């Protein structure tokens, strides 16, 4: 078993061009999922929806993985939502962090799931599976999202009901935040589905799009490139299938350099 560096060792040997931030809170959801918050470096700027390379020193060497920043750009701290992989080079160690521990973060955030990469529209769909909800956790708590769109639909698909809790917690936190709840109003809709257990909404999101059930459940018309925009983050199969469904409906993929009707995040965590 590789050994992660102790916090006191790490603090004395921070690699150049890297922040070493302090964990402020850790919350374990299931034996596969957890979220944590850490201090935000002075001067660190990012756009809601971007990801950063975070890591730990393992056996004397820094190990990094791409993690979407789950907190909005205005937050004083940084939040991340992670899967636990028993043999993962990083996550096998990251899941053991506690309040007060240090986590490394490279100084330059990036990513395609940003509002600037989309052309103006009326409705924004956020399609996520598993920890793919993380960038949307940032965006649904950013007032700019609601300034640009009349309706925001967050979809989150997991295998088990317990894995949906982070998404429900986010929506509840928004409702309880006096300022944010006023900004969001009734614009945010949360559509959670499960694939392996009984639940009010069941099935893979791509199947629910294909057979029209998602639209029926939400009381909406099928995708319209004139009004609908989308962001996708999740498993590679889900990314591919959702992209095909959006393109079939006439939406085109965008990027930071050339905004379009939908964008995809292709950075993964082990």
MIDOSE-1310 file (N, C-alpha, C; in nm, 2 decimals, decimal comma, always signed):
residues 270
xxxx	+0,08/-0,12/+0,00/+0,00/+0,00/+0,00/+0,09/+0,12/+0,00; +0,07/+0,21/-0,10/+0,15/+0,33/-0,10/+0,10/+0,42/+0,02; +0,20/+0,50/+0,07/+0,17/+0,58/+0,18/+0,16/+0,73/+0,15; +0,05/+0,80/+0,18/+0,04/+0,94/+0,15/+0,13/+1,02/+0,25
xxxx	+0,17/+1,13/+0,20/+0,26/+1,21/+0,28/+0,18/+1,27/+0,40; +0,25/+1,28/+0,52/+0,18/+1,34/+0,63/+0,17/+1,49/+0,61; +0,07/+1,55/+0,67/+0,04/+1,69/+0,65/+0,16/+1,78/+0,68; +0,23/+1,75/+0,79/+0,35/+1,83/+0,83/+0,46/+1,82/+0,73
xxxx	+0,48/+1,70/+0,67/+0,58/+1,68/+0,57/+0,55/+1,76/+0,44; +0,42/+1,75/+0,40/+0,37/+1,82/+0,28/+0,39/+1,97/+0,29; +0,35/+2,02/+0,40/+0,36/+2,17/+0,42/+0,50/+2,22/+0,40; +0,60/+2,14/+0,43/+0,74/+2,18/+0,42/+0,80/+2,15/+0,28
xxxx	+0,72/+2,08/+0,20/+0,77/+2,04/+0,06/+0,67/+2,06/-0,04; +0,61/+2,17/-0,05/+0,50/+2,20/-0,15/+0,57/+2,22/-0,29; +0,54/+2,14/-0,39/+0,60/+2,16/-0,52/+0,58/+2,30/-0,57; +0,66/+2,35/-0,66/+0,65/+2,48/-0,72/+0,53/+2,49/-0,80
xxxx	+0,46/+2,60/-0,80/+0,34/+2,62/-0,89/+0,22/+2,55/-0,84; +0,22/+2,51/-0,71/+0,11/+2,43/-0,65/+0,07/+2,50/-0,52; -0,06/+2,49/-0,50/-0,12/+2,54/-0,37/-0,12/+2,41/-0,27; -0,11/+2,44/-0,14/-0,14/+2,33/-0,05/-0,24/+2,39/+0,05
xxxx	-0,37/+2,34/+0,03/-0,48/+2,39/+0,11/-0,53/+2,30/+0,22; -0,60/+2,36/+0,32/-0,64/+2,29/+0,43/-0,78/+2,24/+0,42; -0,80/+2,11/+0,45/-0,94/+2,05/+0,45/-1,02/+2,11/+0,57; -1,14/+2,16/+0,54/-1,22/+2,22/+0,64/-1,34/+2,13/+0,68
xxxx	-1,38/+2,04/+0,59/-1,49/+1,96/+0,62/-1,49/+1,84/+0,52; -1,53/+1,72/+0,58/-1,54/+1,60/+0,50/-1,68/+1,53/+0,53; -1,75/+1,50/+0,43/-1,88/+1,43/+0,45/-1,89/+1,31/+0,36; -1,90/+1,19/+0,42/-1,91/+1,06/+0,34/-2,06/+1,03/+0,32
xxxx	-2,10/+1,01/+0,20/-2,23/+0,98/+0,16/-2,26/+0,83/+0,16; -2,17/+0,76/+0,09/-2,19/+0,61/+0,09/-2,05/+0,55/+0,09; -2,03/+0,42/+0,08/-1,90/+0,36/+0,07/-1,83/+0,39/-0,06; -1,90/+0,46/-0,15/-1,84/+0,50/-0,28/-1,83/+0,65/-0,30
xxxx	-1,89/+0,73/-0,22/-1,90/+0,87/-0,25/-1,88/+0,96/-0,13; -1,81/+1,07/-0,15/-1,79/+1,17/-0,04/-1,76/+1,30/-0,10; -1,79/+1,40/-0,02/-1,75/+1,54/-0,06/-1,66/+1,60/+0,05; -1,58/+1,70/+0,01/-1,50/+1,77/+0,11/-1,48/+1,91/+0,06
xxxx	-1,46/+2,00/+0,16/-1,43/+2,14/+0,14/-1,29/+2,17/+0,19; -1,23/+2,27/+0,13/-1,10/+2,31/+0,17/-1,08/+2,46/+0,15; -0,98/+2,52/+0,21/-0,96/+2,66/+0,20/-0,93/+2,70/+0,05; -0,97/+2,82/+0,02/-0,94/+2,87/-0,12/-0,82/+2,97/-0,11
xxxx	-0,73/+2,94/-0,20/-0,61/+3,03/-0,20/-0,64/+3,17/-0,23; -0,57/+3,27/-0,17/-0,59/+3,41/-0,20/-0,55/+3,43/-0,35; -0,64/+3,49/-0,42/-0,61/+3,52/-0,56/-0,65/+3,41/-0,66; -0,70/+3,30/-0,61/-0,74/+3,19/-0,70/-0,87/+3,22/-0,76
xxxx	-0,87/+3,23/-0,89/-0,99/+3,26/-0,97/-1,03/+3,15/-1,06; -1,16/+3,12/-1,07/-1,21/+3,02/-1,17/-1,35/+3,06/-1,21; -1,40/+3,00/-1,32/-1,53/+3,02/-1,36/-1,61/+2,90/-1,32; -1,73/+2,92/-1,27/-1,82/+2,81/-1,22/-1,83/+2,71/-1,33
xxxx	-1,81/+2,58/-1,30/-1,81/+2,47/-1,39/-1,67/+2,42/-1,43; -1,57/+2,49/-1,40/-1,43/+2,45/-1,44/-1,38/+2,34/-1,34; -1,27/+2,28/-1,38/-1,21/+2,18/-1,29/-1,07/+2,22/-1,26; -1,01/+2,16/-1,16/-0,87/+2,18/-1,12/-0,80/+2,05/-1,10
xxxx	-0,67/+2,05/-1,11/-0,60/+1,93/-1,08/-0,56/+1,93/-0,93; -0,62/+1,83/-0,85/-0,59/+1,82/-0,71/-0,52/+1,69/-0,68; -0,45/+1,69/-0,57/-0,37/+1,57/-0,55/-0,31/+1,56/-0,41; -0,24/+1,45/-0,39/-0,17/+1,43/-0,26/-0,03/+1,38/-0,30
xxxx	+0,06/+1,39/-0,20/+0,20/+1,33/-0,22/+0,19/+1,18/-0,18; +0,22/+1,09/-0,27/+0,22/+0,95/-0,23/+0,36/+0,89/-0,26; +0,42/+0,83/-0,15/+0,55/+0,78/-0,17/+0,65/+0,88/-0,22; +0,63/+1,00/-0,18/+0,73/+1,10/-0,21/+0,70/+1,17/-0,35
xxxx	+0,60/+1,13/-0,42/+0,56/+1,19/-0,55/+0,42/+1,24/-0,55; +0,40/+1,36/-0,60/+0,26/+1,41/-0,61/+0,18/+1,34/-0,71; +0,06/+1,30/-0,68/-0,04/+1,23/-0,77/-0,16/+1,32/-0,78; -0,19/+1,35/-0,91/-0,30/+1,45/-0,94/-0,41/+1,38/-1,02
xxxx	-0,53/+1,43/-1,01/-0,64/+1,39/-1,09/-0,73/+1,52/-1,11; -0,80/+1,52/-1,23/-0,89/+1,63/-1,25/-1,02/+1,62/-1,17; -1,05/+1,72/-1,10/-1,17/+1,73/-1,02/-1,25/+1,85/-1,05; -1,37/+1,84/-1,09/-1,46/+1,96/-1,11/-1,47/+2,03/-0,97
xxxx	-1,46/+2,16/-0,97/-1,48/+2,24/-0,85/-1,64/+2,25/-0,83; -1,68/+2,20/-0,72/-1,83/+2,19/-0,70/-1,89/+2,31/-0,64; -1,80/+2,40/-0,58/-1,85/+2,52/-0,52/-1,85/+2,63/-0,63; -1,94/+2,73/-0,62/-1,95/+2,84/-0,72/-1,84/+2,93/-0,71
xxxx	-1,82/+3,01/-0,81/-1,71/+3,10/-0,82/-1,70/+3,20/-0,70; -1,82/+3,23/-0,64/-1,82/+3,34/-0,54/-1,78/+3,28/-0,40; -1,78/+3,15/-0,38/-1,76/+3,08/-0,25/-1,62/+3,11/-0,19; -1,62/+3,13/-0,06/-1,49/+3,15/+0,01/-1,40/+3,03/+0,02
xxxx	-1,47/+2,91/+0,00/-1,40/+2,78/+0,01/-1,41/+2,71/-0,12; -1,34/+2,60/-0,14/-1,35/+2,51/-0,25/-1,41/+2,38/-0,21; -1,51/+2,33/-0,29/-1,58/+2,20/-0,26/-1,55/+2,11/-0,37; -1,54/+1,98/-0,34/-1,52/+1,87/-0,44/-1,61/+1,75/-0,40
xxxx	-1,66/+1,68/-0,50/-1,74/+1,56/-0,48/-1,67/+1,45/-0,55; -1,64/+1,34/-0,47/-1,55/+1,24/-0,53/-1,60/+1,10/-0,51; -1,56/+1,01/-0,60/-1,59/+0,87/-0,59/-1,47/+0,81/-0,51; -1,50/+0,69/-0,45/-1,39/+0,62/-0,38/-1,36/+0,50/-0,46
xxxx	-1,23/+0,49/-0,50/-1,18/+0,37/-0,58/-1,08/+0,30/-0,49; -1,11/+0,18/-0,45/-1,02/+0,11/-0,35/-0,87/+0,11/-0,39; -0,84/+0,09/-0,52/-0,71/+0,08/-0,57/-0,67/+0,20/-0,66; -0,75/+0,31/-0,65/-0,72/+0,43/-0,73/-0,59/+0,50/-0,68
xxxx	-0,51/+0,54/-0,77/-0,38/+0,60/-0,74/-0,40/+0,72/-0,65; -0,51/+0,80/-0,67/-0,53/+0,91/-0,58/-0,65/+0,88/-0,48; -0,76/+0,84/-0,54/-0,88/+0,83/-0,45/-0,87/+0,73/-0,34; -0,79/+0,63/-0,35/-0,77/+0,54/-0,24/-0,71/+0,61/-0,12
xxxx	-0,64/+0,72/-0,14/-0,58/+0,80/-0,03/-0,67/+0,92/+0,00; -0,73/+0,98/-0,10/-0,81/+1,10/-0,08/-0,93/+1,07/+0,01; -0,99/+0,95/+0,00/-1,10/+0,92/+0,08/-1,07/+0,91/+0,22; -0,95/+0,91/+0,26/-0,91/+0,90/+0,40/-0,88/+1,04/+0,46
xxxx	-0,89/+1,15/+0,39/-0,85/+1,28/+0,44/-0,95/+1,32/+0,55; -0,90/+1,40/+0,64/-0,98/+1,45/+0,75/-0,96/+1,60/+0,76; -1,05/+1,66/+0,84/-1,03/+1,81/+0,87/-0,89/+1,84/+0,92; -0,83/+1,94/+0,86/-0,70/+1,98/+0,90/-0,59/+1,93/+0,81
xxxx	-0,62/+1,83/+0,73/-0,52/+1,77/+0,64/-0,49/+1,87/+0,52; -0,38/+1,85/+0,45/-0,35/+1,93/+0,34/-0,37/+1,86/+0,21; -0,42/+1,93/+0,11/-0,45/+1,88/-0,03/-0,38/+1,97/-0,13; -0,31/+1,91/-0,22/-0,24/+1,99/-0,33/-0,34/+2,03/-0,44
xxxx	-0,32/+2,15/-0,50/-0,40/+2,19/-0,61/-0,31/+2,27/-0,71; -0,31/+2,24/-0,83/-0,24/+2,32/-0,93/-0,31/+2,45/-0,95; -0,23/+2,55/-0,99/-0,29/+2,68/-0,99/-0,38/+2,72/-1,11; -0,39/+2,65/-1,21/-0,46/+2,69/-1,33/-0,59/+2,60/-1,35
xxxx	-0,71/+2,65/-1,32/-0,83/+2,58/-1,35/-0,86/+2,59/-1,50; -0,94/+2,49/-1,55/-0,98/+2,49/-1,69/-1,11/+2,41/-1,70; -1,16/+2,40/-1,82/-1,28/+2,32/-1,85/-1,37/+2,38/-1,95; -1,46/+2,29/-2,00/-1,56/+2,34/-2,11/-1,70/+2,36/-2,05
xxxx	-1,73/+2,32/-1,93/-1,86/+2,33/-1,88/-1,88/+2,47/-1,82; -1,87/+2,57/-1,90/-1,88/+2,71/-1,85/-1,98/+2,78/-1,94; -2,05/+2,88/-1,88/-2,16/+2,95/-1,95/-2,11/+3,02/-2,07; -1,98/+3,06/-2,08/-1,93/+3,13/-2,19/-1,92/+3,04/-2,32
xxxx	-1,92/+2,91/-2,30/-1,91/+2,82/-2,41/-2,04/+2,79/-2,48; -2,15/+2,85/-2,42/-2,28/+2,83/-2,48/-2,34/+2,96/-2,54; -2,41/+2,94/-2,65/-2,48/+3,05/-2,71/-2,60/+3,08/-2,63; -2,65/+3,21/-2,64/-2,77/+3,24/-2,56/-2,89/+3,15/-2,59
xxxx	-2,97/+3,12/-2,48/-3,08/+3,03/-2,50/-3,18/+3,06/-2,39; -3,29/+2,98/-2,39/-3,39/+3,00/-2,29/-3,38/+2,89/-2,17; -3,35/+2,77/-2,21/-3,35/+2,66/-2,11/-3,22/+2,59/-2,11; -3,16/+2,56/-2,00/-3,03/+2,49/-1,99/-3,05/+2,36/-1,92
xxxx	-3,02/+2,25/-1,99/-3,02/+2,11/-1,93/-2,88/+2,08/-1,89; -2,87/+2,02/-1,77/-2,74/+1,97/-1,71/-2,76/+1,82/-1,69; -2,69/+1,75/-1,78/-2,70/+1,60/-1,78/-2,58/+1,54/-1,70; -2,61/+1,47/-1,59/-2,50/+1,41/-1,52/-2,53/+1,27/-1,47
xxxx	-2,42/+1,19/-1,46/-2,43/+1,06/-1,39/-2,32/+1,06/-1,28; -2,35/+1,00/-1,17/-2,26/+0,98/-1,06/-2,20/+1,11/-1,02; -2,06/+1,11/-1,00/-2,00/+1,24/-0,96/-1,99/+1,34/-1,07; -2,05/+1,31/-1,19/-2,06/+1,41/-1,29/-2,14/+1,53/-1,26
xxxx	-2,21/+1,52/-1,14/-2,30/+1,63/-1,10/-2,21/+1,75/-1,04; -2,08/+1,72/-1,01/-2,00/+1,82/-0,94/-1,99/+1,96/-1,01; -1,96/+1,96/-1,14/-1,96/+2,10/-1,20/-2,09/+2,17/-1,20; -2,20/+2,09/-1,20/-2,33/+2,15/-1,20/-2,37/+2,20/-1,05
xxxx	-2,30/+2,14/-0,95/-2,32/+2,18/-0,82/-2,27/+2,33/-0,81; -2,16/+2,36/-0,89/-2,11/+2,49/-0,89/-2,21/+2,58/-0,97; -2,25/+2,54/-1,09/-2,33/+2,63/-1,17/-2,47/+2,66/-1,12; -2,53/+2,56/-1,05/-2,67/+2,59/-1,00/-2,67/+2,68/-0,88
xxxx	-2,55/+2,71/-0,83/-2,53/+2,80/-0,71/-2,47/+2,93/-0,76; -2,46/+2,95/-0,89/-2,41/+3,08/-0,94/-2,52/+3,16/-1,00; -2,54/+3,29/-0,95/-2,65/+3,37/-1,00/-2,64/+3,40/-1,15; -2,52/+3,40/-1,21/-2,50/+3,42/-1,35/-2,58/+3,32/-1,44
xxxx	-2,59/+3,20/-1,39/-2,67/+3,09/-1,46/-2,81/+3,13/-1,48; -2,87/+3,19/-1,37/-3,01/+3,23/-1,38/-3,03/+3,36/-1,45; -2,93/+3,44/-1,46/-2,93/+3,57/-1,54/-2,94/+3,53/-1,69; -2,88/+3,42/-1,72/-2,87/+3,38/-1,86/-2,98/+3,29/-1,91
xxxx	-3,04/+3,22/-1,82/-3,14/+3,12/-1,86/-3,27/+3,13/-1,77; -3,38/+3,12/-1,84/-3,51/+3,12/-1,77/-3,54/+3,00/-1,69; -3,49/+2,89/-1,74/-3,51/+2,76/-1,67/-3,39/+2,67/-1,67; -3,36/+2,61/-1,56/-3,24/+2,53/-1,55/-3,28/+2,39/-1,50
xxxx	-3,25/+2,29/-1,58/-3,30/+2,15/-1,54/-3,17/+2,06/-1,51; -3,16/+2,03/-1,39/-3,05/+1,94/-1,34/-3,09/+1,80/-1,34; -3,03/+1,71/-1,43/-3,06/+1,57/-1,42/-2,95/+1,50/-1,36; -2,98/+1,40/-1,28/-2,87/+1,32/-1,21/-2,91/+1,18/-1,21
xxxx	-2,84/+1,09/-1,27/-2,87/+0,95/-1,27/-2,76/+0,87/-1,20; -2,81/+0,78/-1,11/-2,72/+0,69/-1,04/-2,77/+0,55/-1,03; -2,69/+0,46/-0,99/-2,74/+0,32/-0,98/-2,83/+0,30/-0,86; -2,80/+0,36/-0,75/-2,88/+0,34/-0,63/-2,93/+0,48/-0,57
xxxx	-3,04/+0,47/-0,50/-3,11/+0,59/-0,45/-3,01/+0,66/-0,35; -2,93/+0,59/-0,27/-2,84/+0,66/-0,18/-2,74/+0,75/-0,25; -2,71/+0,72/-0,37/-2,61/+0,79/-0,45/-2,66/+0,93/-0,50; -2,79/+0,95/-0,49/-2,86/+1,07/-0,53/-2,85/+1,18/-0,42
xxxx	-2,82/+1,15/-0,30/-2,84/+1,24/-0,19/-2,76/+1,37/-0,20; -2,64/+1,37/-0,26/-2,57/+1,49/-0,28/-2,65/+1,59/-0,36; -2,71/+1,55/-0,46/-2,79/+1,64/-0,55/-2,91/+1,69/-0,47; -2,98/+1,61/-0,39/-3,09/+1,66/-0,31/-3,04/+1,75/-0,20
xxxx	-2,92/+1,73/-0,15/-2,87/+1,82/-0,05/-2,84/+1,96/-0,11; -2,79/+1,96/-0,23/-2,76/+2,09/-0,30/-2,89/+2,17/-0,32; -2,99/+2,10/-0,37/-3,12/+2,17/-0,39/-3,18/+2,23/-0,26; -3,16/+2,15/-0,15/-3,21/+2,19/-0,02/-3,13/+2,31/+0,03
xxxx	-3,00/+2,30/+0,01/-2,91/+2,41/+0,06/-2,95/+2,54/-0,01; -2,98/+2,54/-0,14/-3,02/+2,66/-0,22/-3,15/+2,71/-0,16; -3,25/+2,62/-0,13/-3,38/+2,67/-0,08/-3,36/+2,73/+0,05; -3,26/+2,69/+0,13/-3,25/+2,75/+0,27/-3,16/+2,87/+0,27
xxxx	-3,09/+2,90/+0,16/-3,01/+3,02/+0,15/-3,09/+3,14/+0,11; -3,10/+3,24/+0,20/-3,19/+3,35/+0,18/-3,16/+3,42/+0,05; -3,04/+3,45/+0,02/-3,00/+3,53/-0,10/-3,01/+3,44/-0,22; -2,96/+3,32/-0,22/-2,96/+3,24/-0,34/-3,10/+3,19/-0,38
xxxx	-3,18/+3,16/-0,28/-3,31/+3,12/-0,31/-3,39/+3,22/-0,38; -3,36/+3,35/-0,35/-3,43/+3,46/-0,41/-3,39/+3,47/-0,56; -3,26/+3,45/-0,58/-3,21/+3,46/-0,72/-3,26/+3,34/-0,80; -3,26/+3,22/-0,75/-3,30/+3,10/-0,82/-3,45/+3,10/-0,84
xxxx	-3,53/+3,13/-0,74/-3,67/+3,13/-0,75/-3,72/+3,00/-0,79; -3,81/+2,99/-0,89/-3,86/+2,87/-0,94/-3,79/+2,82/-1,07; -3,67/+2,88/-1,10/-3,61/+2,85/-1,23/-3,54/+2,71/-1,23; -3,50/+2,66/-1,11/-3,43/+2,53/-1,10/-3,52/+2,41/-1,09
xxxx	-3,50/+2,31/-1,17/-3,58/+2,19/-1,16/-3,48/+2,07/-1,15; -3,51/+1,98/-1,06/-3,42/+1,87/-1,03/-3,48/+1,74/-1,08; -3,42/+1,67/-1,17/-3,48/+1,54/-1,22/-3,38/+1,43/-1,20; -3,41/+1,35/-1,09/-3,32/+1,25/-1,05/-3,37/+1,11/-1,09
xxxx	-3,29/+1,02/-1,14/-3,33/+0,89/-1,18/-3,23/+0,78/-1,13; -3,29/+0,67/-1,12/-3,21/+0,55/-1,06/-3,22/+0,43/-1,16; -3,11/+0,36/-1,17/-3,12/+0,25/-1,27/-3,13/+0,11/-1,21; -3,10/+0,09/-1,08/-3,10/-0,04/-1,02/-3,19/-0,06/-0,90
xxxx	-3,26/+0,04/-0,86/-3,36/+0,03/-0,75/-3,49/+0,09/-0,78; -3,60/+0,06/-0,71/-3,72/+0,12/-0,73/-3,71/+0,27/-0,70; -3,77/+0,36/-0,78/-3,77/+0,50/-0,76/-3,87/+0,57/-0,85; -3,93/+0,68/-0,81/-4,03/+0,74/-0,89/-3,99/+0,76/-1,04
xxxx	-3,86/+0,79/-1,06/-3,81/+0,80/-1,20/-3,70/+0,70/-1,21; -3,72/+0,61/-1,30/-3,63/+0,50/-1,32/-3,57/+0,49/-1,46; -3,45/+0,46/-1,48/-3,39/+0,44/-1,61/-3,27/+0,53/-1,64; -3,19/+0,49/-1,74/-3,08/+0,57/-1,79/-3,13/+0,69/-1,85
xxxx	-3,07/+0,81/-1,83/-3,12/+0,93/-1,88/-3,13/+0,93/-2,03; -3,04/+0,86/-2,10/-3,04/+0,86/-2,24/-3,16/+0,78/-2,29; -3,20/+0,68/-2,22/-3,32/+0,60/-2,26/-3,45/+0,69/-2,23; -3,45/+0,77/-2,13/-3,56/+0,85/-2,09/-3,58/+0,97/-2,19
xxxx	-3,46/+1,01/-2,25/-3,47/+1,11/-2,35/-3,52/+1,05/-2,48; -3,46/+0,93/-2,51/-3,50/+0,86/-2,64/-3,65/+0,83/-2,65; -3,70/+0,78/-2,54/-3,84/+0,73/-2,54/-3,94/+0,84/-2,50; -3,89/+0,96/-2,48/-3,97/+1,08/-2,45/-4,02/+1,09/-2,31
xxxx	-3,99/+1,00/-2,22/-4,04/+1,00/-2,08/-3,99/+1,12/-2,01; -3,86/+1,16/-2,03/-3,81/+1,27/-1,95/-3,89/+1,40/-1,99; -3,92/+1,42/-2,11/-4,00/+1,54/-2,15/-4,14/+1,53/-2,10; -4,20/+1,41/-2,10/-4,33/+1,40/-2,04/-4,34/+1,42/-1,89
xxxx	-4,24/+1,37/-1,82/-4,23/+1,39/-1,68/-4,21/+1,54/-1,64; -4,14/+1,61/-1,73/-4,11/+1,75/-1,70/-4,21/+1,84/-1,76; -4,30/+1,79/-1,85/-4,40/+1,87/-1,91/-4,34/+1,96/-2,02; -4,24/+1,91/-2,09/-4,17/+1,99/-2,19/-4,17/+1,93/-2,33
xxxx	-4,15/+2,01/-2,42/-4,14/+1,97/-2,56/-4,00/+1,91/-2,58; -3,98/+1,83/-2,69/-3,84/+1,77/-2,72/-3,74/+1,89/-2,74; -3,62/+1,85/-2,75/-3,51/+1,95/-2,77/-3,54/+2,04/-2,89; -3,51/+2,17/-2,87/-3,53/+2,27/-2,97/-3,40/+2,35/-2,98
xxxx	-3,32/+2,34/-3,09/-3,20/+2,42/-3,09/-3,21/+2,57/-3,08; -3,33/+2,62/-3,10/-3,35/+2,76/-3,10/-3,36/+2,81/-2,95; -3,40/+2,72/-2,86/-3,42/+2,76/-2,72/-3,34/+2,68/-2,62; -3,30/+2,56/-2,65/-3,24/+2,47/-2,55/-3,09/+2,46/-2,56
xxxx	-3,03/+2,46/-2,45/-2,88/+2,44/-2,44/-2,86/+2,33/-2,34; -2,74/+2,27/-2,35/-2,71/+2,15/-2,26/-2,56/+2,14/-2,23; -2,54/+2,09/-2,11/-2,41/+2,05/-2,06/-2,41/+1,91/-2,02; -2,30/+1,83/-2,04/-2,30/+1,69/-2,02/-2,17/+1,65/-1,94
xxxx	-2,19/+1,58/-1,83/-2,07/+1,53/-1,75/-2,11/+1,40/-1,69; -2,03/+1,29/-1,72/-2,06/+1,16/-1,66/-1,97/+1,05/-1,73; -2,03/+0,93/-1,73/-1,95/+0,82/-1,79/-1,93/+0,84/-1,94; -1,83/+0,78/-1,99/-1,79/+0,79/-2,13/-1,91/+0,75/-2,22
xxxx	-1,98/+0,64/-2,19/-2,09/+0,59/-2,27/-2,20/+0,69/-2,27; -2,23/+0,75/-2,15/-2,34/+0,85/-2,14/-2,31/+0,97/-2,22; -2,18/+1,02/-2,21/-2,14/+1,13/-2,29/-2,16/+1,11/-2,44; -2,12/+1,00/-2,49/-2,14/+0,96/-2,63/-2,28/+0,96/-2,67
xxxx	-2,36/+0,89/-2,59/-2,51/+0,87/-2,63/-2,58/+1,00/-2,62; -2,56/+1,08/-2,52/-2,63/+1,21/-2,50/-2,59/+1,31/-2,61; -2,46/+1,31/-2,65/-2,41/+1,39/-2,76/-2,49/+1,36/-2,89; -2,50/+1,23/-2,91/-2,57/+1,18/-3,03/-2,71/+1,23/-3,04
xxxx	-2,78/+1,22/-2,92/-2,92/+1,26/-2,91/-2,94/+1,41/-2,93; -2,85/+1,49/-2,88/-2,85/+1,63/-2,90/-2,83/+1,67/-3,04; -2,73/+1,61/-3,10/-2,70/+1,63/-3,24/-2,81/+1,59/-3,33; -2,87/+1,48/-3,30/-2,99/+1,44/-3,38/-3,10/+1,54/-3,37
xxxx	-3,11/+1,61/-3,26/-3,21/+1,71/-3,25/-3,17/+1,85/-3,31; -3,05/+1,85/-3,36/-3,01/+1,97/-3,43/-2,92/+2,07/-3,35; -2,88/+2,03/-3,23/-2,79/+2,11/-3,15/-2,64/+2,08/-3,19; -2,56/+2,18/-3,18/-2,42/+2,16/-3,22/-2,33/+2,18/-3,10
xxxx	-2,22/+2,11/-3,09/-2,13/+2,12/-2,98/-2,04/+2,24/-2,98; -2,03/+2,31/-2,86/-1,95/+2,43/-2,85/-1,82/+2,41/-2,77; -1,75/+2,51/-2,76/-1,62/+2,51/-2,68/-1,59/+2,66/-2,64; -1,49/+2,67/-2,56/-1,46/+2,81/-2,51/-1,43/+2,90/-2,63
xxxx	-1,36/+2,84/-2,73/-1,32/+2,92/-2,85/-1,43/+2,94/-2,95; -1,54/+2,86/-2,94/-1,65/+2,87/-3,04/-1,78/+2,82/-2,97; -1,85/+2,91/-2,90/-1,97/+2,87/-2,83/-2,07/+2,80/-2,92; -2,15/+2,70/-2,86/-2,25/+2,63/-2,93/-2,37/+2,60/-2,85
xxxx	-2,45/+2,50/-2,89/-2,57/+2,47/-2,82/-2,55/+2,37/-2,70; -2,44/+2,30/-2,71/-2,41/+2,21/-2,59/-2,26/+2,19/-2,58; -2,22/+2,15/-2,46/-2,08/+2,13/-2,43/-2,07/+2,00/-2,34; -1,95/+1,94/-2,35/-1,92/+1,82/-2,28/-1,79/+1,83/-2,21
xxxx	-1,79/+1,77/-2,08/-1,66/+1,77/-2,01/-1,60/+1,63/-2,02; -1,48/+1,62/-2,07/-1,42/+1,49/-2,10/-1,30/+1,45/-2,00; -1,29/+1,53/-1,89/-1,19/+1,50/-1,79/-1,25/+1,41/-1,69; -1,17/+1,30/-1,65/-1,23/+1,20/-1,56/-1,15/+1,18/-1,44
xx	-1,21/+1,13/-1,33/-1,14/+1,10/-1,21/-1,13/+0,95/-1,20; -1,02/+0,90/-1,14/-1,00/+0,75/-1,13/-1,10/+0,69/-1,03
